[in-house]
Every structure is written in C-alpha cells, then in structure tokens.
Amino acid sequence: MDNLIVSLWWVIPVIVLVLMYKFVLRVFCGMVIVPDDRIGLVIKKFALTGNSRLPDGRIIATQGEAGMQAKALAPGLYWKMWPWQYTIVMQPFTIIEQGKLGLVKAKDGAPFDTGRVLGKPVECDKFQDAIAFLDNNGQKGPQAAFLTPGSYRINAFLFEIEMVPITQIHENKVGIITTLDGEPLNKGEIAGESVHGHKNYQDPIAFINAGGRKGLQEDVILAGTYYLNPWFVSVEQVDMIYIPIGYVGVVNSFVGPEGKDTSGDNFKHGNIVKRNEKGVWDEPLDPGKHPVNIYTHAVEIVPTTNIVLNWADSRTESHELDKNLCTITVRSSDGFTFNLDVSQIIHVPRNEAPKVIARFGKMKNLVSQVLEPTIANYFRNSAQKSDVIGFLANRIQRQTDAREHIGRVLETYNVIGVDTLIGDIVPPAALMKTLTDRKLAEEEKVTYEIQRHAQIERKEFESARAGADMQPEVVKSTRQVEINTQMAASRVAASKGEAEAKTINAKADAEVRITIAKADAEAKTVNAKADANATEVNGLAEGAKIKAIGLSEAEVTKQKTEAMGTEQYAIVRVAEALAAAGIRLVPEILVSGKDGGSGGMIDALIGTEMLKKLQIENQGKSDATTKGE
C-alpha cells in the first residue's frame, strides 16, 4: 500500500508537467513558438548588459537596448525569451491585396532633408528588415517607396502601412500630374519640364534625382494602370482633345524653351514657333484625339472647311460664329433707309490657321474684329452712292464688287473670302408701293398691246381655219369616188367568183350524191342479208323453244292425266280456265223454267239482261261511295 502511494506521488507531477509543459518551458526555459502566419514583435523590459537606454529621439532599439526591438521573430522556435524580461506580441503578416498599394510611414529614423516631404528609399528588404532600415539612415515619416501586392513581414513597431487603390487612367482620358516633392519651379515657369527615368512617376526618387520639379508637370500619362504614390503625386483625369474632321487644332504652348519665330518679318502679331516650343505652334493638330495637357497648352479648334456667316436676324449657323450678327441697315443717296441680309463665305487654310489664331486668339474675334465692321461699312458706303432703285437694279454688279473688295481685305488677315451673297433687300414700303403701281401700269400697257396683236392674229387665224375646214370635204369627195370605183370592181369580181363557186359546188354535190347512193345501196344489201340471216336464226331458235315447251307440257299433261284420270283432269282444267277468266261457277242470277226446267234461248237472254242491269247498279253505288269519301 505504501509503495502504491509513493508511485502515485511520482505520477501526479508527471501528469501536471505534461499538461503544463508550455507554461513550464516558457517560464523556466524562455521558449517562444511563433506560428507560420505570424511574426513576433519583441518588447524588452530591461537590459542586463550593454546599453540599457535608447539614444535620444529613437523609439526602436537596434543594439539590444530596453524597449521595442527592431528585430522581429520570424516563424519558428526560440529560447531564453523569459517572460519577466521579454513581451512577445504576435502579429499577422501584412498582406497587400490586388489592386492596392501599401504606403509606408516610418515611426523612427533619420530626419528628412531640407525641402523634402518623402523619405528616400534605402536597402531594407522592402521594409521587412527594420534594423537595416535604421542602420542605413532610413528617414522618419512618409516613404517614397511603397509595397506592391503581396505578403510581407512588417514590424508594426517601426512601420505603419496604409493601403490605397492603384491609379487607373480610363480610355480616352489623360492623367495630368502634380508632384508634391522635387525641386522648386524656376521663376516664370508654370509646370515642370520633362525628365526621364521615373517610369511615368512610379519611381519618385528617380524623378527627384533626375532634377524633376515640384508642382504641375508638362508630361501626362495615358490610359493604363499605374503604381503611383499619392503622397508623391496627385492625378487629375481629363478628356483627350478631340478635333473633328474638317477642323484643325492650333496649339498655344505655355511651357517649353523659347523658340525662334518662323512667321517672317511681315507678320507682326506674335511668334509662330516649332512644335514643343513656347508659343503658337506652326503645325496644327490634325483631326483625331490628342493627349494634351490642358493646363500647359491651349488648343483652339479652327474650321478648315468653308464657313458661312449670316448677317440676318433669323439665321444662325451651327458653329454659332454669327450668333451676334444681325441684318444690316443702310441709307441710300435719296434719303431712304432700308435693310438687307448678307451672307459671307470664308475659308481658313490649314497652314494659315496658326497665324489667324496668333493674330486674333479665337475665331470669334476674327468675326467681331474684322468681318463684322468690314462688311457692314462696305454696304453702308455703297448704299450712299446710289438711290434705292439703282441699288436694287444693280444688285448683281454690287454683289460682285463686294466679293472682290471683301476678298482683298480678308487676304491681309490670312483668310480667303470665297463669296459674298446679298440676300433679302427690304426697301421702304411707300417707295415699294409707288414702284409697284408704276410697274402695274406698264404691265397693263403691255398687256393691251399684246391683246391687240392677238385679235389681229385671231382674225387671220379664223380665215385660215375656214379654208382648212373646207379642205376635208374636198378630200372626202375625191376619196369617195375612188372608193365607189373600187367597190364596183369588187362586186364584179365577187359575182364571177360566186358563179364559178356555184358550178364547182354543183359538180361536187352531184359526185357526193352519187357516192352516197352507191354507199346506201351497198349498205341496204348488206343489211338485208344480215336481217335475213338474223330472222332465220331467230325462227329456228323460237321453233326449238316452242317445241321444247310443248314437249315439256305434253309430258306433264300425260303424267297428270295418268294420275287423275282423263275426266277429272278435264274438269280441273275447265275450272282453272273459268277462274282465270273471272267467271263464277255458281251464277248470281239463275233463270229457269217451270219446275226447274230449262227454258232454252229465252231463259238465256233474260238472264243476260238481268246481269247487265245489276252490274250497272253496282257501278253507280261504287261511284257514289267514291264521291262521298
């Protein structure tokens, strides 16, 4: 019993030790197990040897000082991490999802360089080696480098991770970039010039090292996906510049090197420069879509097809360049005021479009500053040199003169005047009434003269028509004689033909009758022979039939006579004959002599008369009965 008790005392500690081995190993051996999907962040409570305090301004220990340690524990088994000296915080891996970026902010490190807002990248295994980051003078604060999608062992004591979406530039859009770090812009510049090697602003330090400027950038990024650090750049998406067919885009660049003027000495209204230089480019943009930075380049759309401008109150073209134009009011030399509508067709050649924009800035300025005063003043001056009637009468010539004059004026502005058209002219109402009355009187005079000539011509026409009316009768008589002659000849020829036809027909009828008679005779002979033969055959057949019937009846009579006797058979035959004739065996009236004796001939006559009388009476009763019904 004692031995059993002793054994139990040994078993109980073993069981307790098995159940609490982790606790025992943790307390006595400093064992720490870091799972496969975690890292262990270490906080050292005190240091037994070496430096016990962190340097001023530092919060992360790299040399074993007390505090939050830069070195984290990777997944695995560790010893001597006694709980009274170390606190272990299990932290999951940092996972950057697809379509995201991991922005990194360091809580410890060297200070920024003057003027910088982002920490420069250092070798630190993508921020997974905190000691290397600090030893390599990684800077405290937002970092220029970032984490792309993936899984990372990040020490959360040193680094704070913020996930943001990647930058997506959509189709038919451009991204306008503004950088938040770099060298300041030169005086007089509004945007940073193009630099190379930064991979569309995805490498901030490469941009800075290449001399990139802080602020608005001249370069743009096109449709696509970009890993852009929003602490380094901001992106604004705008539509591409669309130039329709029949138009060009004149570019006025606000950035670039100062270019040499290519417009020539005769052009005094600004510089025309080569592409990518500051100023109005000599080569316009052709129809299509163009990735243009709208903040560094202004694009004026200029139509290169014919443009119609209307000086009319009720008409405006779709381009609306003539929206503010109205009907022109002029005064004639005789003091009348009237209105007229004018249409001007112009054309801006492609190669001249930059000069037009350099001179006027916009197409609307060309209309308001040149075309509107030029055309209005020309027609006002032209009207004062003529009276209203003359102006109306010489409209075609005046239109031709206007086209030539306005064309010469527009040529000096690098614009082609295609045509000038005078539309509706509205003279004074009182003058129009006078002109209308005069015109009506003139027209009536002409009408009367025309009617007089018409009556004379009508008289001559009637005379000619009377002669023409008799002509058909003459022609008709002549034609009738010819017709009668032809008809007589036709009748003679017809009579001759009929006589010959009758002779021929008679001969033919005789031959036909002879042929028919011969055929009838032959047919009768054949039919007679056939009838005779048929009669003979029928007679022989009928005789044989009667003979056979007679022999048959004789044989029957013979047998009946033998069976009944001759006398009895005779009586039966007489009875059958009387029955077939409807004669009664017992007479209805019996006439006899005295004592039943026969009276002879007289008795027979009396009986016959009495029978007829009875038959007549019976017939009368029968008729009466039929009528009654």
C-alpha positions as CSV (number, residue, x, y, z in Angstrom):
1,M,0.0,0.0,0.0
2,D,2.8,2.4,0.9
3,N,4.5,1.6,-2.4
4,L,1.4,2.4,-4.3
5,I,1.1,5.7,-2.6
6,V,4.7,6.5,-3.4
7,S,4.1,5.6,-7.0
8,L,1.1,8.0,-7.2
9,W,3.2,10.8,-5.8
10,W,5.5,10.5,-8.8
11,V,2.7,10.1,-11.3
12,I,0.9,13.3,-10.4
13,P,3.8,15.7,-11.1
14,V,4.4,14.0,-14.4
15,I,0.8,14.5,-15.4
16,V,0.9,18.1,-14.4
17,L,4.2,18.6,-16.2
18,V,2.8,17.1,-19.4
19,L,-0.3,19.2,-19.2
20,M,1.6,22.4,-18.5
21,Y,4.8,21.8,-20.4
22,K,4.4,25.0,-22.5
23,F,4.0,27.1,-19.4
24,V,6.9,25.4,-17.7
25,L,9.1,25.8,-20.8
26,R,8.0,29.4,-21.2
27,V,8.8,30.3,-17.6
28,F,11.9,28.2,-16.9
29,C,13.4,28.0,-20.4
30,G,12.1,31.1,-22.1
31,M,10.6,29.1,-25.0
32,V,8.6,31.0,-27.6
33,I,6.9,29.4,-30.6
34,V,6.0,31.8,-33.5
35,P,3.3,30.3,-35.8
36,D,3.8,30.1,-39.6
37,D,1.5,33.0,-40.3
38,R,2.8,35.4,-37.7
39,I,5.8,37.3,-36.7
40,G,6.8,38.0,-33.1
41,L,7.3,41.6,-32.1
42,V,9.6,41.9,-29.1
43,I,9.4,44.4,-26.3
44,K,12.5,44.2,-24.0
45,K,11.6,45.3,-20.4
46,F,15.2,45.8,-19.3
47,A,18.7,45.2,-20.4
48,L,21.1,43.2,-18.2
49,T,24.2,44.1,-20.2
50,G,25.4,46.7,-22.7
51,N,23.4,49.9,-23.3
52,S,20.2,50.0,-21.3
53,R,18.8,53.2,-22.8
54,L,17.9,54.3,-26.3
55,P,19.6,57.2,-27.9
56,D,17.7,60.5,-27.8
57,G,15.0,60.7,-30.4
58,R,14.8,57.0,-31.0
59,I,11.9,54.7,-30.2
60,I,13.2,51.4,-31.7
61,A,16.1,49.5,-30.3
62,T,18.7,48.1,-32.7
63,Q,21.5,47.3,-30.2
64,G,19.6,45.4,-27.6
65,E,18.5,48.4,-25.6
66,A,15.4,48.2,-23.5
67,G,12.2,49.0,-25.4
68,M,10.6,47.9,-28.7
69,Q,13.1,45.9,-30.7
70,A,13.8,46.4,-34.4
71,K,14.4,42.8,-34.9
72,A,11.2,40.7,-35.0
73,L,10.9,37.0,-34.6
74,A,10.2,35.0,-37.8
75,P,8.1,31.9,-37.6
76,G,9.9,29.2,-35.6
77,L,11.1,28.1,-32.0
78,Y,13.1,30.5,-29.7
79,W,14.6,30.0,-26.3
80,K,15.8,32.3,-23.5
81,M,12.9,34.7,-24.1
82,W,11.9,34.7,-20.4
83,P,8.6,36.4,-19.8
84,W,9.9,38.6,-17.0
85,Q,12.3,40.2,-19.5
86,Y,10.5,40.0,-22.8
87,T,7.0,40.6,-24.0
88,I,6.2,38.9,-27.4
89,V,3.3,40.3,-29.5
90,M,2.1,38.0,-32.2
91,Q,1.3,40.0,-35.4
92,P,-0.1,38.6,-38.7
93,F,1.7,39.2,-41.9
94,T,1.0,42.4,-43.8
95,I,-1.0,41.4,-47.0
96,I,-1.3,43.9,-49.8
97,E,-4.3,42.9,-51.9
98,Q,-4.5,43.0,-55.7
99,G,-5.4,46.5,-57.0
100,K,-3.9,48.1,-53.9
101,L,-0.7,49.8,-52.9
102,G,0.9,49.8,-49.4
103,L,2.1,53.2,-48.4
104,V,4.7,53.1,-45.7
105,K,5.2,55.6,-42.9
106,A,8.3,55.1,-40.6
107,K,7.8,56.0,-37.0
108,D,11.6,56.2,-36.4
109,G,14.6,57.1,-38.4
110,A,16.7,60.0,-39.6
111,P,15.2,63.4,-40.2
112,F,14.2,64.5,-43.8
113,D,16.5,66.5,-45.9
114,T,15.5,70.2,-46.2
115,G,12.6,70.7,-48.6
116,R,11.7,67.0,-48.9
117,V,8.4,65.5,-47.9
118,L,9.2,61.9,-48.6
119,G,11.8,59.6,-47.2
120,K,14.4,58.4,-49.7
121,P,14.5,54.6,-50.3
122,V,17.2,52.6,-48.5
123,E,18.1,48.9,-48.7
124,C,15.9,47.2,-46.2
125,D,14.3,44.1,-48.0
126,K,11.1,46.1,-48.7
127,F,10.8,47.3,-45.2
128,Q,11.0,43.7,-43.8
129,D,14.4,44.4,-42.2
130,A,13.9,47.2,-39.7
131,I,17.5,47.1,-38.5
132,A,18.8,47.6,-42.0
133,F,16.3,50.5,-42.5
134,L,17.6,52.3,-39.4
135,D,21.3,51.4,-39.9
136,N,21.1,52.7,-43.5
137,N,19.7,56.1,-42.3
138,G,16.1,55.4,-43.4
139,Q,14.2,58.6,-42.8
140,K,11.3,59.0,-40.4
141,G,7.9,59.8,-41.9
142,P,6.2,59.0,-45.2
143,Q,8.3,57.0,-47.6
144,A,8.8,57.4,-51.3
145,A,9.0,53.7,-51.8
146,F,5.8,51.6,-51.4
147,L,4.7,48.0,-51.2
148,T,3.1,46.3,-54.2
149,P,0.5,43.4,-53.9
150,G,1.9,40.5,-51.9
151,S,2.6,39.3,-48.3
152,Y,5.3,40.9,-46.1
153,R,6.8,40.5,-42.6
154,I,6.5,44.1,-41.4
155,N,7.5,45.3,-37.9
156,A,4.4,47.3,-36.9
157,F,6.5,49.0,-34.1
158,L,8.5,50.8,-36.8
159,F,6.3,50.9,-39.8
160,E,2.7,51.9,-40.3
161,I,1.1,50.6,-43.6
162,E,-1.8,52.4,-45.3
163,M,-3.4,50.6,-48.3
164,V,-4.7,52.8,-51.2
165,P,-6.1,51.9,-54.7
166,I,-3.8,51.8,-57.6
167,T,-4.2,54.6,-60.2
168,Q,-6.3,53.7,-63.3
169,I,-6.4,56.1,-66.2
170,H,-9.5,55.3,-68.3
171,E,-9.8,55.1,-72.1
172,N,-9.9,58.5,-74.0
173,K,-8.6,60.2,-70.9
174,V,-5.2,61.6,-69.9
175,G,-3.8,62.0,-66.4
176,I,-2.5,65.4,-65.5
177,I,0.2,65.1,-62.9
178,T,1.1,67.4,-60.0
179,T,4.1,66.3,-58.0
180,L,4.4,67.0,-54.3
181,D,8.1,66.6,-54.0
182,G,11.1,67.7,-56.0
183,E,13.0,70.9,-56.9
184,P,11.0,74.1,-56.9
185,L,10.0,75.5,-60.3
186,N,12.1,78.1,-62.0
187,K,10.9,81.7,-62.0
188,G,8.4,82.3,-64.8
189,E,7.6,78.6,-65.3
190,I,4.1,77.2,-64.6
191,A,5.0,73.5,-65.0
192,G,7.9,71.2,-64.6
193,E,9.8,70.2,-67.7
194,S,10.0,66.7,-68.9
195,V,12.6,64.4,-67.2
196,H,13.4,60.8,-67.9
197,G,13.8,57.6,-65.9
198,H,11.0,57.8,-63.4
199,K,8.7,55.3,-65.2
200,N,5.7,57.6,-65.5
201,Y,6.2,59.0,-62.0
202,Q,6.1,55.5,-60.5
203,D,9.7,56.0,-59.1
204,P,9.7,59.1,-57.1
205,I,13.4,59.1,-56.2
206,A,14.4,58.6,-59.8
207,F,12.2,61.6,-60.7
208,I,13.8,63.7,-57.9
209,N,17.4,62.6,-58.8
210,A,16.8,63.5,-62.4
211,G,16.0,67.1,-61.4
212,G,12.2,66.8,-61.5
213,R,10.3,69.9,-60.4
214,K,7.7,70.1,-57.8
215,G,4.2,71.1,-58.9
216,L,2.3,70.8,-62.2
217,Q,4.0,68.7,-64.8
218,E,4.2,69.2,-68.5
219,D,4.1,65.5,-69.3
220,V,0.8,63.5,-69.0
221,I,0.2,59.8,-68.5
222,L,-2.1,57.9,-70.9
223,A,-4.7,55.2,-70.3
224,G,-3.5,52.3,-68.2
225,T,-2.7,51.1,-64.7
226,Y,0.0,52.8,-62.6
227,Y,1.6,52.3,-59.2
228,L,1.6,56.0,-58.1
229,N,2.3,57.1,-54.6
230,P,-0.4,59.6,-53.7
231,W,2.0,61.1,-51.2
232,F,4.2,62.0,-54.1
233,V,1.8,62.8,-57.0
234,S,-1.9,63.8,-57.4
235,V,-3.6,62.8,-60.7
236,E,-6.5,64.6,-62.5
237,Q,-8.1,62.8,-65.4
238,V,-9.4,64.9,-68.3
239,D,-10.7,64.1,-71.7
240,M,-8.4,64.0,-74.7
241,I,-8.6,66.9,-77.1
242,Y,-11.0,65.8,-79.9
243,I,-10.6,67.5,-83.3
244,P,-13.4,66.6,-85.8
245,I,-12.9,66.1,-89.5
246,G,-12.8,69.4,-91.3
247,Y,-11.1,71.2,-88.4
248,V,-7.5,71.6,-87.1
249,G,-6.3,72.4,-83.6
250,V,-4.0,75.4,-83.2
251,V,-1.8,74.8,-80.1
252,N,-0.6,77.7,-77.9
253,S,2.0,76.3,-75.5
254,F,2.7,78.0,-72.2
255,V,5.8,75.8,-71.5
256,G,8.9,74.8,-73.3
257,P,12.0,76.5,-74.5
258,E,11.8,79.9,-76.1
259,G,11.6,79.2,-79.8
260,K,12.6,81.1,-82.9
261,D,9.8,82.9,-84.8
262,T,9.0,81.3,-88.1
263,S,6.3,83.6,-89.3
264,G,8.5,86.0,-91.2
265,D,9.1,89.7,-91.0
266,N,5.7,90.7,-92.4
267,F,3.8,89.1,-89.6
268,K,3.8,91.4,-86.6
269,H,1.2,89.8,-84.4
270,G,3.1,87.2,-82.3
271,N,5.6,84.4,-82.7
272,I,4.9,81.2,-84.6
273,V,7.3,78.6,-83.3
274,K,8.1,74.9,-83.8
275,R,6.3,72.1,-82.0
276,N,7.2,71.7,-78.3
277,E,8.4,75.3,-78.0
278,K,6.7,78.0,-76.1
279,G,4.3,80.0,-78.3
280,V,1.9,79.2,-81.1
281,W,3.0,76.1,-82.9
282,D,3.4,76.4,-86.7
283,E,2.0,72.9,-87.2
284,P,-1.6,72.5,-86.1
285,L,-3.1,69.3,-84.8
286,D,-5.0,67.3,-87.4
287,P,-8.4,65.6,-86.9
288,G,-8.3,62.9,-84.2
289,K,-7.8,62.6,-80.4
290,H,-4.7,64.1,-78.8
291,P,-3.3,63.7,-75.3
292,V,-2.9,67.4,-74.4
293,N,-2.2,68.9,-71.0
294,I,-5.0,71.5,-70.9
295,Y,-3.2,73.5,-68.2
296,T,0.0,73.9,-70.1
297,H,-1.4,74.0,-73.7
298,A,-4.4,75.8,-75.1
299,V,-5.9,74.3,-78.2
300,E,-8.2,76.5,-80.4
301,I,-10.4,74.5,-82.8
302,V,-10.4,76.1,-86.3
303,P,-12.7,75.0,-89.1
304,T,-10.8,74.5,-92.4
305,T,-14.0,73.9,-94.5
306,N,-16.0,76.8,-95.9
307,I,-17.6,78.9,-93.2
308,V,-20.9,80.7,-93.8
309,L,-21.6,83.8,-91.8
310,N,-25.1,85.4,-92.0
311,W,-25.9,89.0,-91.4
312,A,-29.6,88.2,-90.8
313,D,-31.9,88.4,-87.8
314,S,-33.4,85.0,-88.3
315,R,-30.5,82.8,-89.3
316,T,-27.6,81.4,-87.3
317,E,-25.3,78.5,-88.5
318,S,-24.4,75.6,-86.2
319,H,-20.9,76.9,-85.5
320,E,-22.6,80.0,-83.9
321,L,-19.8,82.3,-85.0
322,D,-22.5,84.5,-86.5
323,K,-24.7,84.4,-83.4
324,N,-24.3,88.1,-82.7
325,L,-24.6,89.3,-86.3
326,C,-27.8,90.9,-87.5
327,T,-29.4,92.4,-90.6
328,I,-27.6,95.4,-92.0
329,T,-29.4,98.8,-92.1
330,V,-28.2,101.2,-94.8
331,R,-29.3,104.7,-96.1
332,S,-29.4,105.5,-99.8
333,S,-28.4,108.7,-101.5
334,D,-32.0,109.8,-101.9
335,G,-32.6,109.5,-98.1
336,F,-34.4,106.2,-97.9
337,T,-33.4,103.7,-95.1
338,F,-33.7,100.0,-95.9
339,N,-32.5,96.6,-94.6
340,L,-30.6,93.9,-96.4
341,D,-29.3,90.4,-95.5
342,V,-25.8,89.4,-96.4
343,S,-24.0,86.0,-96.3
344,Q,-20.2,85.8,-96.3
345,I,-18.4,82.6,-97.1
346,I,-14.8,82.4,-95.8
347,H,-12.1,79.7,-95.7
348,V,-9.1,79.4,-93.4
349,P,-6.4,77.3,-94.9
350,R,-4.8,74.7,-92.7
351,N,-1.3,76.2,-92.8
352,E,-2.7,79.7,-92.2
353,A,-4.7,78.7,-89.1
354,P,-1.8,79.3,-86.7
355,K,-1.4,82.9,-88.0
356,V,-5.1,83.6,-87.7
357,I,-5.1,82.4,-84.0
358,A,-1.8,84.2,-83.3
359,R,-3.4,87.4,-84.6
360,F,-6.9,87.1,-83.1
361,G,-6.7,84.5,-80.4
362,K,-10.1,83.0,-81.3
363,M,-12.3,82.6,-84.4
364,K,-15.0,84.7,-82.8
365,N,-12.5,87.6,-82.5
366,L,-11.9,87.3,-86.3
367,V,-15.6,87.7,-86.9
368,S,-16.2,90.6,-84.4
369,Q,-13.0,92.5,-85.1
370,V,-12.7,92.2,-88.9
371,L,-15.6,90.7,-90.7
372,E,-18.5,92.5,-88.9
373,P,-17.2,96.1,-89.4
374,T,-15.7,95.4,-92.8
375,I,-18.9,94.0,-94.4
376,A,-21.3,96.4,-92.6
377,N,-19.3,99.5,-93.5
378,Y,-18.8,98.4,-97.1
379,F,-22.6,98.1,-97.8
380,R,-23.4,101.3,-95.9
381,N,-20.8,103.2,-98.0
382,S,-22.1,101.5,-101.2
383,A,-25.7,102.4,-100.5
384,Q,-24.9,106.1,-100.0
385,K,-23.5,106.2,-103.6
386,S,-26.8,105.2,-105.1
387,D,-30.5,105.7,-104.8
388,V,-32.8,102.8,-103.8
389,I,-33.9,102.0,-107.3
390,G,-30.4,101.9,-108.6
391,F,-29.3,99.7,-105.7
392,L,-32.0,97.2,-106.4
393,A,-31.4,97.3,-110.2
394,N,-27.6,96.8,-109.9
395,R,-27.8,94.0,-107.3
396,I,-25.7,91.5,-109.3
397,Q,-22.9,94.0,-110.0
398,R,-22.9,95.3,-106.4
399,Q,-22.6,91.7,-105.2
400,T,-19.6,91.1,-107.4
401,D,-17.9,94.3,-106.3
402,A,-18.5,93.3,-102.6
403,R,-16.9,89.9,-103.1
404,E,-13.8,91.4,-104.7
405,H,-13.4,94.2,-102.1
406,I,-14.0,91.9,-99.0
407,G,-11.8,89.2,-100.5
408,R,-8.9,91.7,-100.7
409,V,-9.4,92.8,-97.1
410,L,-9.6,89.2,-95.8
411,E,-6.4,88.2,-97.6
412,T,-4.4,90.6,-95.4
413,Y,-5.6,88.6,-92.4
414,N,-4.6,85.2,-93.9
415,V,-8.3,84.4,-94.6
416,I,-9.8,83.6,-98.1
417,G,-13.0,85.3,-99.0
418,V,-14.9,82.7,-101.0
419,D,-18.0,84.6,-101.8
420,T,-20.3,87.4,-100.7
421,L,-24.0,87.0,-101.3
422,I,-26.7,89.6,-100.9
423,G,-29.9,88.1,-99.6
424,D,-33.2,89.7,-98.9
425,I,-33.4,93.5,-99.6
426,V,-36.3,95.3,-97.8
427,P,-36.8,98.8,-99.3
428,P,-39.2,101.4,-97.8
429,A,-42.9,100.4,-98.1
430,A,-44.0,103.7,-99.6
431,L,-41.4,103.5,-102.3
432,M,-42.3,99.9,-103.0
433,K,-46.0,100.9,-103.5
434,T,-45.0,103.6,-106.0
435,L,-42.8,101.2,-107.9
436,T,-45.5,98.6,-107.8
437,D,-48.1,100.9,-109.2
438,R,-45.8,102.0,-111.9
439,K,-44.9,98.5,-112.8
440,L,-48.6,97.5,-112.9
441,A,-49.4,100.4,-115.3
442,E,-46.5,99.4,-117.5
443,E,-47.6,95.8,-117.4
444,E,-51.2,96.7,-118.3
445,K,-50.0,98.8,-121.3
446,V,-48.0,95.8,-122.5
447,T,-51.0,93.6,-121.9
448,Y,-53.3,95.7,-124.0
449,E,-50.8,95.8,-126.9
450,I,-50.4,92.1,-126.7
451,Q,-54.2,91.7,-126.8
452,R,-54.5,93.9,-129.9
453,H,-51.9,91.9,-131.7
454,A,-53.7,88.8,-130.5
455,Q,-57.0,89.9,-132.1
456,I,-55.3,90.6,-135.5
457,E,-53.7,87.2,-135.4
458,R,-57.0,85.7,-134.4
459,K,-58.8,87.2,-137.5
460,E,-56.1,85.8,-139.8
461,F,-56.4,82.5,-138.0
462,E,-60.2,82.3,-138.4
463,S,-59.8,82.9,-142.2
464,A,-57.2,80.2,-142.5
465,R,-59.3,77.9,-140.4
466,A,-62.4,78.3,-142.7
467,G,-60.3,77.3,-145.7
468,A,-58.9,74.5,-143.7
469,D,-62.4,73.4,-142.7
470,M,-63.5,73.0,-146.4
471,Q,-60.4,71.0,-147.3
472,P,-61.7,67.9,-145.6
473,E,-64.9,67.9,-147.7
474,V,-62.9,68.1,-151.0
475,V,-60.7,65.3,-149.9
476,K,-63.7,63.3,-148.7
477,S,-65.4,63.6,-152.2
478,T,-62.3,62.6,-154.0
479,R,-61.8,59.7,-151.7
480,Q,-65.5,58.6,-152.1
481,V,-65.2,58.4,-156.0
482,E,-62.2,56.2,-155.6
483,I,-64.0,54.1,-153.0
484,N,-67.1,53.6,-155.3
485,T,-64.9,52.6,-158.2
486,Q,-63.1,50.1,-156.1
487,M,-66.4,48.8,-154.7
488,A,-67.9,48.2,-158.2
489,A,-64.8,46.3,-159.3
490,S,-65.0,44.4,-156.1
491,R,-68.7,43.4,-156.8
492,V,-67.9,42.2,-160.4
493,A,-65.1,40.1,-159.1
494,A,-67.3,38.8,-156.4
495,S,-70.1,37.8,-158.9
496,K,-67.6,36.0,-161.1
497,G,-66.3,34.2,-158.1
498,E,-69.8,33.2,-156.9
499,A,-70.7,31.8,-160.4
500,E,-67.6,29.7,-160.5
501,A,-68.1,28.7,-157.0
502,K,-71.7,27.5,-157.7
503,T,-70.6,25.4,-160.7
504,I,-67.9,23.8,-158.7
505,N,-70.3,23.3,-155.8
506,A,-72.9,21.7,-158.1
507,K,-70.4,19.3,-159.6
508,A,-69.2,18.4,-156.1
509,D,-72.8,17.9,-154.8
510,A,-73.6,15.5,-157.7
511,E,-70.5,13.5,-157.1
512,V,-71.3,13.4,-153.4
513,R,-74.9,12.3,-154.0
514,I,-73.8,9.5,-156.4
515,T,-71.2,8.3,-153.9
516,I,-73.8,8.4,-151.1
517,A,-76.4,6.5,-153.2
518,K,-73.9,3.8,-154.0
519,A,-73.0,3.6,-150.4
520,D,-76.7,3.4,-149.4
521,A,-77.4,0.6,-151.9
522,E,-74.4,-1.4,-150.7
523,A,-75.4,-0.8,-147.1
524,K,-79.0,-1.9,-147.7
525,T,-77.9,-5.1,-149.5
526,V,-75.6,-5.9,-146.6
527,N,-78.3,-5.1,-144.0
528,A,-80.9,-7.2,-145.9
529,K,-78.6,-10.1,-145.9
530,A,-77.9,-9.6,-142.3
531,D,-81.6,-9.3,-141.4
532,A,-82.4,-12.5,-143.3
533,N,-79.8,-14.4,-141.6
534,A,-80.9,-13.0,-138.3
535,T,-84.6,-13.9,-138.9
536,E,-83.6,-17.4,-140.0
537,V,-81.5,-17.9,-136.9
538,N,-84.3,-16.3,-134.6
539,G,-87.0,-18.6,-136.3
540,L,-85.0,-21.7,-135.7
541,A,-84.4,-20.7,-132.1
542,E,-88.1,-19.8,-131.5
543,G,-89.2,-23.1,-133.0
544,A,-86.8,-25.1,-131.0
545,K,-88.1,-23.2,-127.9
546,I,-91.8,-23.8,-128.7
547,K,-91.1,-27.4,-129.4
548,A,-89.2,-27.9,-126.2
549,I,-92.0,-26.2,-124.2
550,G,-94.7,-28.2,-126.0
551,L,-93.0,-31.4,-125.3
552,S,-92.5,-30.5,-121.7
553,E,-96.2,-29.5,-121.3
554,A,-97.3,-32.7,-123.1
555,E,-95.2,-34.8,-120.8
556,V,-96.7,-33.0,-117.7
557,T,-100.3,-33.4,-119.0
558,K,-99.6,-37.0,-119.7
559,Q,-98.4,-37.6,-116.2
560,K,-101.4,-35.6,-114.7
561,T,-103.9,-37.5,-116.8
562,E,-102.5,-40.8,-115.7
563,A,-102.5,-39.7,-112.1
564,M,-106.1,-38.1,-112.0
565,G,-107.8,-39.7,-114.8
566,T,-108.9,-38.2,-118.0
567,E,-112.3,-36.9,-116.8
568,Q,-111.1,-35.5,-113.6
569,Y,-108.2,-33.7,-115.3
570,A,-110.5,-32.2,-117.8
571,I,-112.8,-30.8,-115.0
572,V,-109.8,-29.3,-113.2
573,R,-108.6,-27.6,-116.4
574,V,-112.1,-26.2,-117.1
575,A,-112.2,-24.8,-113.5
576,E,-108.8,-23.2,-113.9
577,A,-109.8,-21.6,-117.2
578,L,-113.1,-20.2,-115.6
579,A,-111.2,-18.8,-112.7
580,A,-108.6,-17.2,-114.9
581,A,-111.4,-15.5,-116.9
582,G,-113.2,-14.3,-113.7
583,I,-116.4,-16.4,-114.4
584,R,-118.3,-17.7,-111.3
585,L,-119.0,-21.4,-111.2
586,V,-122.3,-20.5,-109.4
587,P,-124.2,-17.8,-111.3
588,E,-125.5,-14.7,-109.3
589,I,-128.9,-14.9,-111.2
590,L,-130.4,-18.2,-112.1
591,V,-133.2,-18.2,-114.7
592,S,-135.0,-21.4,-115.1
593,G,-138.3,-22.7,-116.4
594,K,-141.2,-24.2,-114.7
595,D,-140.3,-26.8,-112.2
596,G,-136.8,-26.0,-112.6
597,G,-136.7,-26.8,-116.2
598,S,-134.6,-25.2,-118.8
599,G,-136.3,-22.5,-120.9
600,G,-133.7,-22.6,-123.6
601,M,-132.8,-19.5,-125.6
602,I,-135.3,-17.2,-123.9
603,D,-134.0,-18.0,-120.5
604,A,-130.5,-17.3,-121.5
605,L,-131.4,-13.8,-122.9
606,I,-133.3,-12.8,-119.8
607,G,-130.5,-13.9,-117.5
608,T,-128.0,-11.9,-119.6
609,E,-130.0,-8.7,-119.4
610,M,-130.6,-9.0,-115.7
611,L,-126.8,-9.5,-115.2
612,K,-126.0,-6.3,-117.1
613,K,-128.6,-4.3,-115.0
614,L,-127.1,-5.5,-111.8
615,Q,-123.6,-4.6,-113.0
616,I,-124.7,-1.0,-113.8
617,E,-126.3,-0.6,-110.4
618,N,-123.2,-1.8,-108.6
619,Q,-121.1,0.6,-110.7
620,G,-123.3,3.5,-109.7
621,K,-123.1,2.7,-106.0
622,S,-119.3,2.4,-106.2
623,D,-119.1,5.9,-107.8
624,A,-121.3,7.4,-105.2
625,T,-119.3,5.9,-102.5
626,T,-116.1,7.3,-104.0
627,K,-117.5,10.8,-104.2
628,G,-118.7,10.7,-100.6
629,E,-115.3,9.8,-99.5
